[in-house]
Amino acid sequence: MSNQSIIFFDIDGTLLDFDKKLPESTKKAVFELKARGHEVAIATGRAPFMFDDIRKELEIDTYVSYNGQYVVLRGEVIYTNPLNKDALLQLTQTALEQNNPLVYMDAEDMRASVPEEDEMITTSIHTLKVSKFPTYDPLYHQGREIYQCLLFCIGDAEKKYEQDFKSFDFIRWHPMSVDVLPAGGSKAHGIAKITEKLGFPQERQYAFGDGLNDVEMLKQIYNSVAMGNAEPEAKAVARHITKSVDENGILHGLQMVGLLD
């Protein structure tokens, strides 16, 4: 363990470039890390079913999904933190009144609160370039564990929701969409469940990210690296800043922190 490290990678804008492609240099770097005995994991806001292909391509079975609410270690679920059911019901009613669509997400699937192909849902989810798209089921949140919602609103409309729903955190990931998480839930919290179980000391923990939902992770992880294309808030808290994702940023960052030559 003394020479072993664990490295967490965000997906969008970190592992994947702006075209949602995996740079060849990144793929080679990940396999080189594993060949050297390091533990490689993913930490993403995505649902597990939204990055099956990446996990298979990189042969990764340890991940923090839903921004820390659904954590898997070597193929086994070790931690879940679903949204409060009563508060979610109230959120659903308020969003309906405000004409703000919702998408409910559990471990296997996602369903929308509106029947037609809403423009905000279509526009934002298509940017992820995933094959699955939410179909209509306004009662999907009833009787199952929902780990994250997508709230579709523009401008700073989420500010009012933040005031009214203290049991949730609202983190914008797209001009038209906001992640709804349990209050205090974060990638950092999910990562801690893995590092504690595996016994990695803080100096052997690394994390790469670029978005607003990476801020807590980059702030907490001892060896944190913000991508060159990262949001200013992410760069402000990271220990290191590497090149952009489309400039071999992962490889450069791993060399910079001494994990690869």
Salt bridges, closest charged atoms under 4 A:
ASP10 OD1 - LYS187 NZ 2.95
ASP12 OD1 - LYS20 NZ 2.74
ASP12 OD1 - ARG46 NH2 2.59
GLU32 OE2 - ARG36 NE 2.78
GLU39 OE1 - ARG74 NH2 2.66
ASP52 OD1 - ARG55 NH2 2.70
GLU57 OE2 - LYS27 NZ 3.46
ASP106 OD2 - ARG144 NE 3.38
ASP109 OD2 - ARG111 NH1 2.75
ASP109 OD1 - LYS132 NZ 3.67
GLU145 OE1 - LYS85 NZ 2.96
GLU158 OE1 - ARG172 NH2 2.72
ASP164 OD2 - LYS160 NZ 2.65
ASP214 OD1 - LYS187 NZ 2.45
GLU216 OE2 - LYS219 NZ 3.54
ASP261 OD2 - ARG36 NH2 2.87
